Amino acid sequence: MSYKFLQVTREGAVEQLVLNRPDVRNAFNDEMIAELAAWAAAAGADSTLRAVVMSGAGPTFCAGADLTWMSSMVRYSLDDNVRDATAASEMFDALNRLPVPLIARVHGAALGGGCGLVAVCDIVIAEDTALFGFTETKLGILPAIIAPFALAKIGISAARELFLTGMRFPAARAKEIGLVHAVTSSETLDARVNDYVREVLAAGPNAIARAKDLIQQIAGRPPADVRALTCQTIANQRVSPEGQEGMRAFLEKRKAAWIERN
């Protein structure tokens, strides 16, 4: 599949997904949102895919909404706005539910919807000079579409501070609140990303997919309420071909089959 605003390359089981609108700091418009949704649908159906690294072309990861696109929103009716917001929400949800790890390589800035992209990524590595911000309130709007994904990452207390002020904050603060997992220099950014990719490829792909799904199913629920689900999930995985192979490889002190294939 070819894209206008995305650059997609594949090396083995790993896909590089590059937001490719550097002239507008990789800002969203309706076409880019549609392309990300289409890409997510294709990636989710690809059983050979093991990991995805998302990055931005040029000096910025993603600056949020395109000003030209935003100018057209001024003329939108309420129904137009609902339709537009729904398309964006469905795109974020599709990325959030990918069965493979989505790894963000963040440099420059991730603002507004760009922070939403960071929030739906499973693993986030940021350059130490990167800036973040849920900046929508500075424009008289609010980060409603990305709120469910951001809250799951940063919690209510940080959201109250950052949603309400719209302030920009550094990578160190993003790591402190859980939006980012690792902060590094520009010189070592790619090496840290590759470290995470190697860790992902060393784990069972079905186990990863089921673990990711399990997190979303049980988050915020009391242990007693999810006991049957968690016990059934581990039992299913233990007797699965991948579970059997992984346990036997460990006991036999050899690499599991999915590592040998990398």
CYANA upper distance limits for C-alpha pairs under 8 A (distance plus 0.5 A):
  3 TYR  CA      7 GLN  CA      7.46
  3 TYR  CA     35 GLU  CA      7.23
  4 LYS  CA     32 MET  CA      8.42
  5 PHE  CA     19 LEU  CA      6.95
  5 PHE  CA     20 ASN  CA      5.43
  5 PHE  CA     21 ARG  CA      6.42
  5 PHE  CA     31 GLU  CA      8.38
  5 PHE  CA     32 MET  CA      6.35
  5 PHE  CA     35 GLU  CA      7.95
  6 LEU  CA     17 LEU  CA      7.39
  6 LEU  CA     18 VAL  CA      6.16
  6 LEU  CA     19 LEU  CA      5.50
  6 LEU  CA     20 ASN  CA      5.48
  6 LEU  CA     21 ARG  CA      8.39
  6 LEU  CA     32 MET  CA      8.08
  6 LEU  CA     35 GLU  CA      7.87
  6 LEU  CA     36 LEU  CA      8.27
  7 GLN  CA     16 GLN  CA      8.35
  7 GLN  CA     17 LEU  CA      6.48
  7 GLN  CA     18 VAL  CA      5.46
  7 GLN  CA     19 LEU  CA      7.09
  7 GLN  CA     20 ASN  CA      6.58
  8 VAL  CA     15 GLU  CA      7.43
  8 VAL  CA     16 GLN  CA      6.16
  8 VAL  CA     17 LEU  CA      5.35
  8 VAL  CA     18 VAL  CA      6.84
  9 THR  CA     15 GLU  CA      6.30
  9 THR  CA     16 GLN  CA      5.74
  9 THR  CA     17 LEU  CA      7.42
 10 ARG  CA     14 VAL  CA      6.43
 10 ARG  CA     15 GLU  CA      4.98
 10 ARG  CA     16 GLN  CA      6.71
 11 GLU  CA     15 GLU  CA      6.87
 12 GLY  CA    262 ASN  CA      8.14
 13 ALA  CA     48 THR  CA      6.61
 13 ALA  CA     49 LEU  CA      5.36
 13 ALA  CA     50 ARG  CA      5.64
 13 ALA  CA     51 ALA  CA      7.23
 13 ALA  CA    262 ASN  CA      8.18
 14 VAL  CA     49 LEU  CA      6.77
 14 VAL  CA     50 ARG  CA      6.37
 14 VAL  CA     51 ALA  CA      5.42
 14 VAL  CA     52 VAL  CA      6.21
 14 VAL  CA     53 VAL  CA      8.15
 15 GLU  CA     49 LEU  CA      7.87
 15 GLU  CA     51 ALA  CA      6.91
 15 GLU  CA     52 VAL  CA      5.27
 15 GLU  CA     53 VAL  CA      6.85
 16 GLN  CA     52 VAL  CA      6.36
 16 GLN  CA     53 VAL  CA      5.48
 16 GLN  CA     54 MET  CA      6.70
 16 GLN  CA     55 SER  CA      8.29
 17 LEU  CA     52 VAL  CA      7.32
 17 LEU  CA     53 VAL  CA      6.44
 17 LEU  CA     54 MET  CA      5.21
 17 LEU  CA     55 SER  CA      6.90
 18 VAL  CA     54 MET  CA      6.22
 18 VAL  CA     55 SER  CA      5.38
 18 VAL  CA     56 GLY  CA      5.71
 18 VAL  CA     57 ALA  CA      6.79
 19 LEU  CA     26 ASN  CA      6.38
 19 LEU  CA     54 MET  CA      8.05
 19 LEU  CA     55 SER  CA      6.76
 19 LEU  CA     56 GLY  CA      5.16
 19 LEU  CA     57 ALA  CA      6.49
 19 LEU  CA     61 PHE  CA      8.13
 19 LEU  CA     62 CYS  CA      8.23
 20 ASN  CA     26 ASN  CA      6.58
 20 ASN  CA     56 GLY  CA      6.96
 20 ASN  CA     57 ALA  CA      5.80
 21 ARG  CA     25 ARG  CA      6.75
 21 ARG  CA     26 ASN  CA      4.80
 21 ARG  CA     27 ALA  CA      7.40
 21 ARG  CA     57 ALA  CA      7.40
 22 PRO  CA     26 ASN  CA      5.66
 22 PRO  CA     56 GLY  CA      8.12
 22 PRO  CA     57 ALA  CA      5.91
 22 PRO  CA     58 GLY  CA      5.50
 22 PRO  CA     59 PRO  CA      7.91
 22 PRO  CA     60 THR  CA      7.96
 23 ASP  CA     58 GLY  CA      8.48
 24 VAL  CA     63 ALA  CA      8.48
 24 VAL  CA     66 ASP  CA      7.46
 25 ARG  CA     57 ALA  CA      8.49
 25 ARG  CA     58 GLY  CA      7.68
 25 ARG  CA     59 PRO  CA      7.71
 25 ARG  CA     60 THR  CA      5.92
 25 ARG  CA     61 PHE  CA      7.64
 25 ARG  CA     62 CYS  CA      6.40
 25 ARG  CA     63 ALA  CA      6.15
 26 ASN  CA     56 GLY  CA      7.09
 26 ASN  CA     57 ALA  CA      7.66
 26 ASN  CA     60 THR  CA      7.50
 26 ASN  CA     61 PHE  CA      7.17
 26 ASN  CA     62 CYS  CA      5.36
 26 ASN  CA     63 ALA  CA      6.79
 26 ASN  CA     64 GLY  CA      8.27
 27 ALA  CA     62 CYS  CA      6.05
 27 ALA  CA     63 ALA  CA      5.59
 27 ALA  CA     64 GLY  CA      5.47
 27 ALA  CA     65 ALA  CA      5.52
 27 ALA  CA     66 ASP  CA      5.34
 27 ALA  CA    114 GLY  CA      8.28
 28 PHE  CA     32 MET  CA      6.35
 28 PHE  CA     33 ILE  CA      7.03
 28 PHE  CA     62 CYS  CA      8.45
 28 PHE  CA     63 ALA  CA      8.48
 28 PHE  CA     64 GLY  CA      6.45
 28 PHE  CA     65 ALA  CA      5.13
 28 PHE  CA     66 ASP  CA      5.81
 28 PHE  CA    113 GLY  CA      8.19
 29 ASN  CA     33 ILE  CA      6.82
 29 ASN  CA     65 ALA  CA      6.95
 29 ASN  CA     66 ASP  CA      6.24
 29 ASN  CA     69 TRP  CA      6.21
 30 ASP  CA     34 ALA  CA      6.72
 30 ASP  CA     69 TRP  CA      8.11
 30 ASP  CA     84 ASP  CA      8.29
 31 GLU  CA     35 GLU  CA      6.68
 32 MET  CA     36 LEU  CA      6.66
 33 ILE  CA     37 ALA  CA      6.76
 33 ILE  CA     87 ALA  CA      8.01
 33 ILE  CA     88 ALA  CA      6.74
 33 ILE  CA     91 MET  CA      7.02
 34 ALA  CA     38 ALA  CA      6.68
 34 ALA  CA     87 ALA  CA      8.12
 34 ALA  CA     91 MET  CA      7.91
 35 GLU  CA     39 TRP  CA      6.51
 36 LEU  CA     40 ALA  CA      6.57
 36 LEU  CA     91 MET  CA      7.08
 37 ALA  CA     41 ALA  CA      6.81
 37 ALA  CA     90 GLU  CA      8.00
 37 ALA  CA     91 MET  CA      5.23
 37 ALA  CA     92 PHE  CA      8.41
 37 ALA  CA     94 ALA  CA      7.04
 37 ALA  CA     95 LEU  CA      8.07
 38 ALA  CA     42 ALA  CA      6.89
 39 TRP  CA     43 ALA  CA      6.54
 40 ALA  CA     44 GLY  CA      6.40
 40 ALA  CA     91 MET  CA      8.42
 40 ALA  CA     94 ALA  CA      6.50
 40 ALA  CA     95 LEU  CA      6.37
 40 ALA  CA     98 LEU  CA      7.53
 41 ALA  CA     45 ALA  CA      6.98
 41 ALA  CA     94 ALA  CA      7.68
 42 ALA  CA     46 ASP  CA      6.94
 43 ALA  CA     49 LEU  CA      7.65
 43 ALA  CA     98 LEU  CA      8.03
 44 GLY  CA     98 LEU  CA      6.01
 44 GLY  CA     99 PRO  CA      6.75
 44 GLY  CA    100 VAL  CA      8.20
 49 LEU  CA    100 VAL  CA      7.74
 50 ARG  CA    100 VAL  CA      6.26
 50 ARG  CA    101 PRO  CA      7.84
 50 ARG  CA    200 VAL  CA      8.21
 50 ARG  CA    201 LEU  CA      7.32
 50 ARG  CA    205 PRO  CA      7.01
 51 ALA  CA    100 VAL  CA      6.04
 51 ALA  CA    101 PRO  CA      5.70
 51 ALA  CA    102 LEU  CA      6.83
 51 ALA  CA    103 ILE  CA      8.05
 51 ALA  CA    197 VAL  CA      7.43
 51 ALA  CA    200 VAL  CA      7.66
 51 ALA  CA    201 LEU  CA      8.16
 52 VAL  CA    100 VAL  CA      7.82
 52 VAL  CA    101 PRO  CA      6.85
 52 VAL  CA    102 LEU  CA      5.47
 52 VAL  CA    103 ILE  CA      6.44
 53 VAL  CA    102 LEU  CA      6.60
 53 VAL  CA    103 ILE  CA      5.20
 53 VAL  CA    104 ALA  CA      6.29
 53 VAL  CA    105 ARG  CA      7.32
 54 MET  CA    102 LEU  CA      7.57
 54 MET  CA    103 ILE  CA      6.51
 54 MET  CA    104 ALA  CA      5.33
 54 MET  CA    105 ARG  CA      6.51
 55 SER  CA     61 PHE  CA      6.61
 55 SER  CA    104 ALA  CA      6.64
 55 SER  CA    105 ARG  CA      5.53
 55 SER  CA    106 VAL  CA      6.83
 56 GLY  CA     60 THR  CA      6.68
 56 GLY  CA     61 PHE  CA      4.74
 56 GLY  CA     62 CYS  CA      7.06
 56 GLY  CA    105 ARG  CA      8.42
 56 GLY  CA    106 VAL  CA      8.03
 56 GLY  CA    107 HIS  CA      8.31
 57 ALA  CA     61 PHE  CA      7.54
 59 PRO  CA    107 HIS  CA      7.65
 59 PRO  CA    108 GLY  CA      6.18
 60 THR  CA    107 HIS  CA      6.40
 60 THR  CA    108 GLY  CA      4.81
 60 THR  CA    109 ALA  CA      5.83
 60 THR  CA    110 ALA  CA      7.90
 61 PHE  CA    105 ARG  CA      8.43
 61 PHE  CA    106 VAL  CA      6.07
 61 PHE  CA    107 HIS  CA      6.00
 61 PHE  CA    108 GLY  CA      6.47
 61 PHE  CA    109 ALA  CA      6.15
 61 PHE  CA    110 ALA  CA      6.24
 61 PHE  CA    114 GLY  CA      7.79
 62 CYS  CA    109 ALA  CA      6.85
 62 CYS  CA    110 ALA  CA      5.50
 62 CYS  CA    111 LEU  CA      7.02
 62 CYS  CA    113 GLY  CA      8.19
 62 CYS  CA    114 GLY  CA      5.18
 62 CYS  CA    115 CYS  CA      8.42
 63 ALA  CA    109 ALA  CA      6.95
 63 ALA  CA    110 ALA  CA      6.12
 63 ALA  CA    111 LEU  CA      5.40
 63 ALA  CA    112 GLY  CA      7.35
 63 ALA  CA    113 GLY  CA      7.90
 63 ALA  CA    114 GLY  CA      6.24
 64 GLY  CA    110 ALA  CA      7.73
 64 GLY  CA    111 LEU  CA      5.77
 64 GLY  CA    112 GLY  CA      5.20
 64 GLY  CA    113 GLY  CA      4.90
 64 GLY  CA    114 GLY  CA      5.34
 64 GLY  CA    115 CYS  CA      8.19
 65 ALA  CA     69 TRP  CA      7.64
 65 ALA  CA     70 MET  CA      7.20
 65 ALA  CA    112 GLY  CA      7.84
 65 ALA  CA    113 GLY  CA      7.13
 66 ASP  CA     70 MET  CA      6.62
 67 LEU  CA     71 SER  CA      6.56
 68 THR  CA     72 SER  CA      7.21
 69 TRP  CA     73 MET  CA      7.18
 70 MET  CA     74 VAL  CA      7.46
 71 SER  CA     75 ARG  CA      8.33
 72 SER  CA     76 TYR  CA      7.51
 73 MET  CA     81 ASN  CA      7.92
 76 TYR  CA     80 ASP  CA      5.87
 76 TYR  CA     81 ASN  CA      6.55
 77 SER  CA     81 ASN  CA      6.73
 78 LEU  CA     82 VAL  CA      6.78
 79 ASP  CA     83 ARG  CA      6.66
 80 ASP  CA     84 ASP  CA      6.60
 81 ASN  CA     85 ALA  CA      6.45
 82 VAL  CA     86 THR  CA      6.49
 83 ARG  CA     87 ALA  CA      6.93
 84 ASP  CA     88 ALA  CA      7.07
 85 ALA  CA     89 SER  CA      6.59
 85 ALA  CA    145 ILE  CA      7.40
 86 THR  CA     90 GLU  CA      6.57
 87 ALA  CA     91 MET  CA      6.79
 88 ALA  CA     92 PHE  CA      6.87
 88 ALA  CA    145 ILE  CA      7.85
 89 SER  CA     93 ASP  CA      6.67
 89 SER  CA    145 ILE  CA      6.12
 89 SER  CA    146 ILE  CA      7.76
 90 GLU  CA     94 ALA  CA      6.58
 91 MET  CA     95 LEU  CA      6.89
 92 PHE  CA     96 ASN  CA      6.59
 92 PHE  CA    116 GLY  CA      8.10
 92 PHE  CA    117 LEU  CA      7.61
 92 PHE  CA    120 VAL  CA      7.37
 92 PHE  CA    146 ILE  CA      8.01
 93 ASP  CA     97 ARG  CA      6.63
 93 ASP  CA    120 VAL  CA      8.33
 94 ALA  CA     98 LEU  CA      6.91
 95 LEU  CA    102 LEU  CA      8.41
 95 LEU  CA    120 VAL  CA      7.02
 95 LEU  CA    121 CYS  CA      8.15
 96 ASN  CA    120 VAL  CA      5.27
 96 ASN  CA    121 CYS  CA      7.19
 96 ASN  CA    149 PHE  CA      8.48
 97 ARG  CA    213 ASP  CA      8.13
 98 LEU  CA    102 LEU  CA      7.99
 99 PRO  CA    208 ILE  CA      8.08
 99 PRO  CA    209 ALA  CA      5.15
 99 PRO  CA    210 ARG  CA      8.29
 99 PRO  CA    212 LYS  CA      7.47
 99 PRO  CA    213 ASP  CA      8.04
100 VAL  CA    205 PRO  CA      8.06
100 VAL  CA    208 ILE  CA      7.48
100 VAL  CA    209 ALA  CA      6.46
101 PRO  CA    121 CYS  CA      8.13
101 PRO  CA    122 ASP  CA      6.35
101 PRO  CA    123 ILE  CA      7.88
101 PRO  CA    200 VAL  CA      8.05
101 PRO  CA    208 ILE  CA      8.23
102 LEU  CA    121 CYS  CA      5.58
102 LEU  CA    122 ASP  CA      5.86
102 LEU  CA    123 ILE  CA      7.08
103 ILE  CA    121 CYS  CA      6.28
103 ILE  CA    122 ASP  CA      6.48
103 ILE  CA    123 ILE  CA      5.25
103 ILE  CA    124 VAL  CA      6.24
103 ILE  CA    125 ILE  CA      8.17
103 ILE  CA    193 VAL  CA      8.23
104 ALA  CA    118 VAL  CA      7.04
104 ALA  CA    121 CYS  CA      6.61
104 ALA  CA    122 ASP  CA      8.41
104 ALA  CA    123 ILE  CA      6.76
104 ALA  CA    124 VAL  CA      5.15
104 ALA  CA    125 ILE  CA      6.58
104 ALA  CA    126 ALA  CA      8.39
105 ARG  CA    124 VAL  CA      6.89
105 ARG  CA    125 ILE  CA      5.80
105 ARG  CA    126 ALA  CA      6.55
105 ARG  CA    189 LEU  CA      8.09
105 ARG  CA    190 ASP  CA      8.35
105 ARG  CA    193 VAL  CA      7.35
106 VAL  CA    110 ALA  CA      7.83
106 VAL  CA    124 VAL  CA      7.80
106 VAL  CA    125 ILE  CA      6.70
106 VAL  CA    126 ALA  CA      5.07
106 VAL  CA    127 GLU  CA      6.72
106 VAL  CA    130 ALA  CA      7.53
107 HIS  CA    126 ALA  CA      6.55
107 HIS  CA    127 GLU  CA      5.70
107 HIS  CA    129 THR  CA      7.92
107 HIS  CA    130 ALA  CA      5.70
108 GLY  CA    127 GLU  CA      8.11
108 GLY  CA    129 THR  CA      7.41
108 GLY  CA    130 ALA  CA      5.19
108 GLY  CA    131 LEU  CA      6.92
109 ALA  CA    130 ALA  CA      5.72
109 ALA  CA    131 LEU  CA      5.09
109 ALA  CA    132 PHE  CA      6.29
110 ALA  CA    114 GLY  CA      5.04
110 ALA  CA    115 CYS  CA      5.50
110 ALA  CA    118 VAL  CA      8.00
110 ALA  CA    130 ALA  CA      8.14
110 ALA  CA    131 LEU  CA      6.82
110 ALA  CA    132 PHE  CA      5.42
110 ALA  CA    133 GLY  CA      7.23
111 LEU  CA    115 CYS  CA      5.60
111 LEU  CA    131 LEU  CA      8.21
111 LEU  CA    132 PHE  CA      5.92
111 LEU  CA    133 GLY  CA      5.27
111 LEU  CA    134 PHE  CA      6.54
111 LEU  CA    135 THR  CA      6.90
112 GLY  CA    116 GLY  CA      7.17
112 GLY  CA    133 GLY  CA      6.61
112 GLY  CA    134 PHE  CA      5.22
112 GLY  CA    135 THR  CA      5.74
112 GLY  CA    136 GLU  CA      6.50
112 GLY  CA    143 PRO  CA      7.58
113 GLY  CA    117 LEU  CA      6.88
113 GLY  CA    134 PHE  CA      8.28
113 GLY  CA    143 PRO  CA      8.39
113 GLY  CA    146 ILE  CA      7.51
114 GLY  CA    118 VAL  CA      7.01
115 CYS  CA    119 ALA  CA      6.70
115 CYS  CA    132 PHE  CA      7.00
115 CYS  CA    133 GLY  CA      7.00
115 CYS  CA    134 PHE  CA      7.00
116 GLY  CA    120 VAL  CA      6.97
116 GLY  CA    146 ILE  CA      5.68
116 GLY  CA    147 ALA  CA      8.44
116 GLY  CA    149 PHE  CA      7.55
116 GLY  CA    150 ALA  CA      7.02
117 LEU  CA    121 CYS  CA      7.04
118 VAL  CA    124 VAL  CA      7.33
118 VAL  CA    179 LEU  CA      7.63
118 VAL  CA    180 VAL  CA      8.33
119 ALA  CA    149 PHE  CA      6.26
119 ALA  CA    150 ALA  CA      5.72
119 ALA  CA    153 LYS  CA      6.79
119 ALA  CA    179 LEU  CA      6.77
120 VAL  CA    149 PHE  CA      6.54
120 VAL  CA    150 ALA  CA      8.18
123 ILE  CA    180 VAL  CA      7.90
123 ILE  CA    181 HIS  CA      6.87
124 VAL  CA    179 LEU  CA      7.98
124 VAL  CA    180 VAL  CA      5.48
124 VAL  CA    181 HIS  CA      5.82
124 VAL  CA    182 ALA  CA      7.10
125 ILE  CA    180 VAL  CA      6.80
125 ILE  CA    181 HIS  CA      6.51
125 ILE  CA    182 ALA  CA      5.28
125 ILE  CA    183 VAL  CA      6.37
125 ILE  CA    184 THR  CA      7.98
125 ILE  CA    189 LEU  CA      7.83
125 ILE  CA    192 ARG  CA      7.77
125 ILE  CA    193 VAL  CA      7.05
126 ALA  CA    130 ALA  CA      7.02
126 ALA  CA    171 ALA  CA      7.06
126 ALA  CA    180 VAL  CA      7.33
126 ALA  CA    182 ALA  CA      6.79
126 ALA  CA    183 VAL  CA      5.42
126 ALA  CA    184 THR  CA      6.87
126 ALA  CA    189 LEU  CA      7.75
127 GLU  CA    171 ALA  CA      7.71
127 GLU  CA    183 VAL  CA      6.25
127 GLU  CA    184 THR  CA      5.67
127 GLU  CA    185 SER  CA      5.87
127 GLU  CA    186 SER  CA      6.05
127 GLU  CA    189 LEU  CA      6.77
128 ASP  CA    170 PRO  CA      8.25
128 ASP  CA    171 ALA  CA      6.19
128 ASP  CA    172 ALA  CA      7.70
128 ASP  CA    183 VAL  CA      5.97
128 ASP  CA    184 THR  CA      5.79
128 ASP  CA    185 SER  CA      5.95
128 ASP  CA    186 SER  CA      7.84
129 THR  CA    170 PRO  CA      7.51
129 THR  CA    171 ALA  CA      7.20
129 THR  CA    185 SER  CA      8.31
130 ALA  CA    170 PRO  CA      6.70
130 ALA  CA    171 ALA  CA      6.09
131 LEU  CA    168 ARG  CA      6.96
131 LEU  CA    169 PHE  CA      6.21
131 LEU  CA    170 PRO  CA      5.28
131 LEU  CA    171 ALA  CA      6.56
132 PHE  CA    168 ARG  CA      5.94
132 PHE  CA    169 PHE  CA      5.75
132 PHE  CA    170 PRO  CA      6.67
132 PHE  CA    171 ALA  CA      7.53
132 PHE  CA    174 ALA  CA      7.73
133 GLY  CA    162 LEU  CA      7.79
133 GLY  CA    166 GLY  CA      6.87
133 GLY  CA    167 MET  CA      6.44
133 GLY  CA    168 ARG  CA      4.84
133 GLY  CA    169 PHE  CA      6.59
134 PHE  CA    143 PRO  CA      7.09
134 PHE  CA    162 LEU  CA      6.81
134 PHE  CA    163 PHE  CA      6.15
134 PHE  CA    166 GLY  CA      5.78
134 PHE  CA    167 MET  CA      7.56
134 PHE  CA    168 ARG  CA      7.86
135 THR  CA    139 LEU  CA      7.95
135 THR  CA    142 LEU  CA      8.50
135 THR  CA    143 PRO  CA      8.31
135 THR  CA    163 PHE  CA      7.81
135 THR  CA    165 THR  CA      8.31
135 THR  CA    166 GLY  CA      4.54
135 THR  CA    167 MET  CA      6.79
135 THR  CA    168 ARG  CA      7.65
136 GLU  CA    140 GLY  CA      7.21
136 GLU  CA    141 ILE  CA      5.80
136 GLU  CA    142 LEU  CA      5.28
136 GLU  CA    143 PRO  CA      6.20
136 GLU  CA    163 PHE  CA      8.26
136 GLU  CA    166 GLY  CA      6.71
137 THR  CA    141 ILE  CA      5.49
137 THR  CA    142 LEU  CA      5.54
137 THR  CA    143 PRO  CA      8.06
137 THR  CA    163 PHE  CA      7.62
137 THR  CA    164 LEU  CA      7.13
137 THR  CA    165 THR  CA      7.43
137 THR  CA    166 GLY  CA      5.94
138 LYS  CA    165 THR  CA      8.14
138 LYS  CA    166 GLY  CA      6.25
142 LEU  CA    163 PHE  CA      7.96
143 PRO  CA    147 ALA  CA      6.32
143 PRO  CA    163 PHE  CA      7.47
144 ALA  CA    148 PRO  CA      8.40
146 ILE  CA    150 ALA  CA      6.55
147 ALA  CA    151 LEU  CA      6.31
148 PRO  CA    152 ALA  CA      6.82
149 PHE  CA    153 LYS  CA      7.13
150 ALA  CA    154 ILE  CA      6.54
150 ALA  CA    155 GLY  CA      8.14
150 ALA  CA    159 ALA  CA      8.30
150 ALA  CA    179 LEU  CA      8.37
151 LEU  CA    155 GLY  CA      5.29
151 LEU  CA    156 ILE  CA      6.68
151 LEU  CA    159 ALA  CA      7.12
153 LYS  CA    177 ILE  CA      8.37
153 LYS  CA    178 GLY  CA      6.46
153 LYS  CA    179 LEU  CA      6.25
154 ILE  CA    158 ALA  CA      6.50
154 ILE  CA    159 ALA  CA      7.17
154 ILE  CA    177 ILE  CA      5.80
154 ILE  CA    178 GLY  CA      6.00
154 ILE  CA    179 LEU  CA      6.42
155 GLY  CA    159 ALA  CA      6.76
155 GLY  CA    177 ILE  CA      8.39
156 ILE  CA    160 ARG  CA      6.62
157 SER  CA    161 GLU  CA      7.16
158 ALA  CA    162 LEU  CA      6.53
158 ALA  CA    177 ILE  CA      7.34
159 ALA  CA    163 PHE  CA      5.74
159 ALA  CA    164 LEU  CA      8.10
160 ARG  CA    164 LEU  CA      6.29
161 GLU  CA    165 THR  CA      6.70
162 LEU  CA    166 GLY  CA      6.07
162 LEU  CA    167 MET  CA      6.58
163 PHE  CA    167 MET  CA      8.47
169 PHE  CA    173 ARG  CA      6.78
169 PHE  CA    174 ALA  CA      7.55
170 PRO  CA    174 ALA  CA      6.88
171 ALA  CA    175 LYS  CA      6.68
171 ALA  CA    180 VAL  CA      7.86
171 ALA  CA    183 VAL  CA      7.12
172 ALA  CA    176 GLU  CA      6.76
172 ALA  CA    183 VAL  CA      7.49
173 ARG  CA    177 ILE  CA      6.92
174 ALA  CA    178 GLY  CA      6.82
174 ALA  CA    179 LEU  CA      5.65
174 ALA  CA    180 VAL  CA      5.89
175 LYS  CA    179 LEU  CA      6.27
175 LYS  CA    180 VAL  CA      4.89
175 LYS  CA    181 HIS  CA      6.17
175 LYS  CA    182 ALA  CA      7.29
175 LYS  CA    183 VAL  CA      7.77
176 GLU  CA    180 VAL  CA      8.31
184 THR  CA    188 THR  CA      6.81
184 THR  CA    189 LEU  CA      6.36
184 THR  CA    192 ARG  CA      8.16
185 SER  CA    189 LEU  CA      6.43
186 SER  CA    190 ASP  CA      8.48
188 THR  CA    192 ARG  CA      6.74
189 LEU  CA    193 VAL  CA      6.85
190 ASP  CA    194 ASN  CA      6.63
191 ALA  CA    195 ASP  CA      6.69
192 ARG  CA    196 TYR  CA      7.05
193 VAL  CA    197 VAL  CA      6.86
194 ASN  CA    198 ARG  CA      6.66
195 ASP  CA    199 GLU  CA      6.91
196 TYR  CA    200 VAL  CA      6.75
197 VAL  CA    201 LEU  CA      6.73
198 ARG  CA    202 ALA  CA      6.78
199 GLU  CA    203 ALA  CA      7.29
201 LEU  CA    205 PRO  CA      8.21
201 LEU  CA    258 TRP  CA      8.34
201 LEU  CA    259 ILE  CA      7.25
201 LEU  CA    262 ASN  CA      7.67
202 ALA  CA    258 TRP  CA      7.93
202 ALA  CA    259 ILE  CA      6.03
203 ALA  CA    207 ALA  CA      7.97
203 ALA  CA    208 ILE  CA      7.58
203 ALA  CA    258 TRP  CA      8.35
203 ALA  CA    259 ILE  CA      8.24
204 GLY  CA    208 ILE  CA      6.70
204 GLY  CA    242 GLU  CA      7.37
204 GLY  CA    246 GLY  CA      8.06
204 GLY  CA    258 TRP  CA      7.16
205 PRO  CA    209 ALA  CA      6.81
205 PRO  CA    258 TRP  CA      8.39
206 ASN  CA    210 ARG  CA      6.61
206 ASN  CA    242 GLU  CA      7.70
207 ALA  CA    211 ALA  CA      6.43
207 ALA  CA    237 GLN  CA      7.71
207 ALA  CA    242 GLU  CA      8.35
207 ALA  CA    243 GLY  CA      8.38
208 ILE  CA    212 LYS  CA      6.57
209 ALA  CA    213 ASP  CA      6.76
210 ARG  CA    214 LEU  CA      6.45
211 ALA  CA    215 ILE  CA      6.70
212 LYS  CA    216 GLN  CA      7.28
213 ASP  CA    217 GLN  CA      6.87
214 LEU  CA    218 ILE  CA      6.67
214 LEU  CA    230 THR  CA      8.37
215 ILE  CA    219 ALA  CA      6.22
218 ILE  CA    226 VAL  CA      6.95
221 ARG  CA    225 ASP  CA      7.08
221 ARG  CA    226 VAL  CA      7.54
222 PRO  CA    226 VAL  CA      7.34
223 PRO  CA    227 ARG  CA      6.38
226 VAL  CA    230 THR  CA      6.59
227 ARG  CA    231 CYS  CA      6.52
228 ALA  CA    232 GLN  CA      6.53
229 LEU  CA    233 THR  CA      6.51
230 THR  CA    234 ILE  CA      6.80
231 CYS  CA    235 ALA  CA      6.65
232 GLN  CA    236 ASN  CA      6.54
233 THR  CA    237 GLN  CA      6.80
234 ILE  CA    238 ARG  CA      6.54
235 ALA  CA    239 VAL  CA      6.98
236 ASN  CA    240 SER  CA      6.68
237 GLN  CA    242 GLU  CA      7.95
237 GLN  CA    243 GLY  CA      5.93
238 ARG  CA    242 GLU  CA      8.48
238 ARG  CA    243 GLY  CA      5.14
238 ARG  CA    244 GLN  CA      6.66
239 VAL  CA    243 GLY  CA      6.60
239 VAL  CA    244 GLN  CA      6.57
240 SER  CA    244 GLN  CA      6.62
241 PRO  CA    245 GLU  CA      6.56
242 GLU  CA    246 GLY  CA      6.54
243 GLY  CA    247 MET  CA      6.69
244 GLN  CA    248 ARG  CA      6.58
245 GLU  CA    249 ALA  CA      6.47
245 GLU  CA    256 ALA  CA      6.98
245 GLU  CA    257 ALA  CA      7.72
246 GLY  CA    250 PHE  CA      6.76
246 GLY  CA    256 ALA  CA      6.12
246 GLY  CA    257 ALA  CA      8.47
247 MET  CA    251 LEU  CA      6.76
248 ARG  CA    252 GLU  CA      6.41
249 ALA  CA    253 LYS  CA      6.34
249 ALA  CA    254 ARG  CA      5.57
249 ALA  CA    255 LYS  CA      6.35
249 ALA  CA    256 ALA  CA      5.72
250 PHE  CA    254 ARG  CA      6.87
250 PHE  CA    255 LYS  CA      7.99
250 PHE  CA    256 ALA  CA      8.18
255 LYS  CA    259 ILE  CA      6.70
255 LYS  CA    260 GLU  CA      7.02
256 ALA  CA    260 GLU  CA      7.01
257 ALA  CA    261 ARG  CA      6.85
258 TRP  CA    262 ASN  CA      7.23
